[in-house]
Amino acid sequence: VVIVGAGFAGLEAARLLAGSPVEVLLLDRRNFHTFTPLLYQVATAGLEPDSIVKPVRSILRRAANVRFVMTEVVSVDLAARCLLTSAGPIAYDYLIVAAGSAVNYFGRESLSRLAMALKDIDDAIALRSHILSCFEQASLEEDAAERRRLMTVVVAGGGPTGVELAGAIHELKQHVLRRDFPALDVEAEARVILVEAADALLPGFPRALQESAARQLEGLGVAVRLNSPVSEANETGVLLQSGEVVPAATMIWVAGVIGTDLGGLPRHNPSRRVPVLPTLQVEEAPEVLVAGDLAYLEEGGRPLAMMAPVAIQQGRTAAANVLRLLGGNPPQPFRYKDRGVMATIGRTRAVAFLRPLRLSGLVAWLVWLGVHLFWLIGFRNKFLVLVDWAWNYLFYERGSRVIAGPARADTRLQTRKESDQAGR
Ligand SMILES: Cc1cc2nc3c(=O)[nH]c(=O)nc-3n(C[C@H](O)[C@H](O)[C@H](O)COP(=O)(O)OP(=O)(O)OC[C@H]3O[C@@H](n4cnc5c(N)ncnc54)[C@H](O)[C@@H]3O)c2cc1C
């Protein structure tokens, strides 16, 4: 059994197959698993990158029948039952594809070139470095408008990631950067703007919680702009469809995802996910199963959300179905057990919809902390995260304020002075 992807779905499938009488080969282009729900805390200097990733080999050390190979899978040859990878062709009897999703820029070249993403650990480190570099530059800038632009962050996309990121950037600015840069008037000049195309934040949440999230964000000081689709970005800012230009040195695009690019698989348009039968099998190749963000499956007339719990449960079902097929038994259909959704907004602020419970504020925040700590992989990581959270909470600190990489390596960070020089 070959599994592509050691994310939430692939790892769960591998764990379920561990100890079964099958030979399992798990492939991933990275040698670690990433706990994506806490990426935004790495991006905002709240957690070290190491606390939210774990090497795949150490996770599966005790699984004697599971081997890991770090390789990039390029395409699947369904007819030949073979994968084309950067390590050469790999044949399979059964295949579980759990390669996740990618950022969807909806074909807008300026956004893909200039907006920052938050999809993996590299994005989180780059974003942290970028925001901190902007403040360093702002501290040297004499022109007030340019200083404001350097300290303005636009987050595009009002889903859970956008909401959590906007709240966390605001808190970084308010509690930490204000003290780090006493010469800057951070309170008056630094802005965090959350723009959302729809008329509400957090799609899928009950209306009351959507409104509560917007209120809590605004209470913090984040500017929430609903009904404000972004049309393009340029080196100096963000252009909204209304024609308004928002000068900003940082634009973060968290407004869309599509199925990851992997050749040879059928695709659903426009989501670019792989359509699967309720058993998670690909119709034209029943020995191939797809799980997680990449799988397109409708339940109740709507596609299942691209969320970690869906991926984990699908990983489990896909692996169990492979074992059923191997045993000559019919595969079982996937049924999502929806335990709810939640999003944190900042210190002691969150919303949680744990059917039928609707929570907001401190209680929701405590539930959010507990759930995330529970699902984070590895005792060391749980311990490190808990210590960092306690430290940050008690001392209003963010320990990981490191600008990584060569100084000013990010070409997206372009001050007006530099563009002037380039133009000369
Ligand atoms: C910033 C952020 C915050 C999120 N917050 C939440 C949250 O709070 N709650 C929630 O439920 N969900 C959240 N999600 C969504 C959640 O991360 C996804 O739904 C989940 O990761 C999907 O699991 P997966 O196994 O399908 O894909 P992933 O976990 O993305 O794993 C895919 C794996 O496949 C590997 N891969 C991809 N292509 C190839 C290839 N060609 N060759 C080899 N390997 C490949 C990748 O390296 C990766 O390890 C968040 C996502 C992001 C980006």
The ligand as a Tripos MOL2 file, in Angstrom:
@<TRIPOS>MOLECULE
LIG
   53    58     1     0     0
SMALL
NO_CHARGES

@<TRIPOS>ATOM
      1 C1         -2.8040   28.1150    8.0660 C.3       1 LIG1
      2 C2         -3.7820   26.9890    8.1430 C.ar      1 LIG1
      3 C3         -4.5750   26.8580    9.2690 C.ar      1 LIG1
      4 C4         -5.5090   25.8300    9.3550 C.ar      1 LIG1
      5 N1         -6.2600   25.7380   10.5010 N.ar      1 LIG1
      6 C5         -7.1190   24.7100   10.6210 C.ar      1 LIG1
      7 C6         -7.8550   24.5510   11.8230 C.ar      1 LIG1
      8 O1         -7.7260   25.3360   12.7620 O.2       1 LIG1
      9 N2         -8.7120   23.4920   11.8990 N.ar      1 LIG1
     10 C7         -8.8600   22.6140   10.8660 C.ar      1 LIG1
     11 O2         -9.6390   21.6690   10.9900 O.2       1 LIG1
     12 N3         -8.1840   22.7440    9.7230 N.ar      1 LIG1
     13 C8         -7.3090   23.7660    9.5670 C.ar      1 LIG1
     14 N4         -6.5990   23.8990    8.4130 N.ar      1 LIG1
     15 C9         -6.8650   22.9730    7.3010 C.3       1 LIG1
     16 C10        -6.0860   21.6980    7.4860 C.3       1 LIG1
     17 O3         -4.7280   21.9860    7.6040 O.3       1 LIG1
     18 C11        -6.2920   20.7980    6.2710 C.3       1 LIG1
     19 O4         -7.6590   20.5590    6.0780 O.3       1 LIG1
     20 C12        -5.5590   19.4810    6.4830 C.3       1 LIG1
     21 O5         -4.1810   19.7060    6.6110 O.3       1 LIG1
     22 C13        -5.8080   18.5370    5.3040 C.3       1 LIG1
     23 O6         -5.1020   17.3610    5.5300 O.3       1 LIG1
     24 P1         -4.4760   16.5720    4.3110 P.3       1 LIG1
     25 O7         -3.8500   15.3550    4.8900 O.co2     1 LIG1
     26 O8         -5.4780   16.4400    3.2360 O.co2     1 LIG1
     27 O9         -3.3670   17.5540    3.7300 O.3       1 LIG1
     28 P2         -2.0270   18.1390    4.4450 P.3       1 LIG1
     29 O10        -2.1520   18.0570    5.9300 O.co2     1 LIG1
     30 O11        -1.8430   19.4430    3.8220 O.co2     1 LIG1
     31 O12        -0.9250   17.1230    3.9760 O.3       1 LIG1
     32 C14        -0.5520   16.9670    2.6590 C.3       1 LIG1
     33 C15         0.8420   16.3820    2.6320 C.3       1 LIG1
     34 O13         1.1330   15.9890    1.3170 O.3       1 LIG1
     35 C16         2.4370   16.3840    0.9920 C.3       1 LIG1
     36 N5          2.4860   16.5520   -0.4600 N.ar      1 LIG1
     37 C17         1.7250   17.3720   -1.2180 C.ar      1 LIG1
     38 N6          1.9900   17.2250   -2.5190 N.ar      1 LIG1
     39 C18         2.9550   16.2910   -2.5880 C.ar      1 LIG1
     40 C19         3.6740   15.7110   -3.6600 C.ar      1 LIG1
     41 N7          3.4400   16.0630   -4.9120 N.pl3     1 LIG1
     42 N8          4.6190   14.7890   -3.3720 N.ar      1 LIG1
     43 C20         4.8810   14.4300   -2.0940 C.ar      1 LIG1
     44 N9          4.2290   14.9290   -1.0420 N.ar      1 LIG1
     45 C21         3.2780   15.8520   -1.2800 C.ar      1 LIG1
     46 C22         2.6580   17.6770    1.7620 C.3       1 LIG1
     47 O14         4.0360   17.9120    1.9750 O.3       1 LIG1
     48 C23         1.8950   17.3840    3.0460 C.3       1 LIG1
     49 O15         2.7260   16.8310    4.0300 O.3       1 LIG1
     50 C24        -5.6550   24.9210    8.2940 C.ar      1 LIG1
     51 C25        -4.8580   25.0420    7.1550 C.ar      1 LIG1
     52 C26        -3.9220   26.0680    7.0840 C.ar      1 LIG1
     53 C27        -3.0650   26.1900    5.8580 C.3       1 LIG1
@<TRIPOS>BOND
     1     1     2 1
     2     2     3 ar
     3     2    52 ar
     4     3     4 ar
     5     4     5 ar
     6     4    50 ar
     7     5     6 ar
     8     6     7 ar
     9     6    13 1
    10     7     8 2
    11     7     9 ar
    12     9    10 ar
    13    10    11 2
    14    10    12 ar
    15    12    13 ar
    16    13    14 ar
    17    14    15 1
    18    14    50 ar
    19    15    16 1
    20    16    17 1
    21    16    18 1
    22    18    19 1
    23    18    20 1
    24    20    21 1
    25    20    22 1
    26    22    23 1
    27    23    24 1
    28    24    25 2
    29    24    26 1
    30    24    27 1
    31    27    28 1
    32    28    29 2
    33    28    30 1
    34    28    31 1
    35    31    32 1
    36    32    33 1
    37    33    34 1
    38    33    48 1
    39    34    35 1
    40    35    36 1
    41    35    46 1
    42    36    37 ar
    43    36    45 ar
    44    37    38 ar
    45    38    39 ar
    46    39    40 ar
    47    39    45 ar
    48    40    41 1
    49    40    42 ar
    50    42    43 ar
    51    43    44 ar
    52    44    45 ar
    53    46    47 1
    54    46    48 1
    55    48    49 1
    56    50    51 ar
    57    51    52 ar
    58    52    53 1
@<TRIPOS>SUBSTRUCTURE
     1 LIG1         1 GROUP 0 **** ****
